[in-house]
Amino acid sequence: GLKRSPSYIAPDLAAAIRRHMAGCIRHKKGNFPARYINEFTTFSLPAEIEELPAAIQEQLFSELLDREAQQTLEAEPPLINWSLELTVRLGSRLYALWNRSAGDCLLDA
């Protein structure tokens, strides 16, 4: 189906998200006054996803992930998931989340 950004589907929710994120932005002190977000440094999917039936996992991932961006980032030479120790031995991977509607994705730059 057609994916839409929350700002199109639920403008009130999008406004609340913007307000919340604006409240999380901090300014680094020092010679280089960079901005950073103090609350959300990492996003992780719950481990219980692996316990779901394969069809539900596939549907969930198709809604959350950007498969085209994932392929681009993992193409030779890979920019993400290049460490076999992390991806194979520890079962940890980075995934490209779907974020293409606003045109502000790094891959769109």
Order of alpha helices (4+ residues) and beta strands (2+ residues): alpha-alpha-beta-beta-alpha-alpha
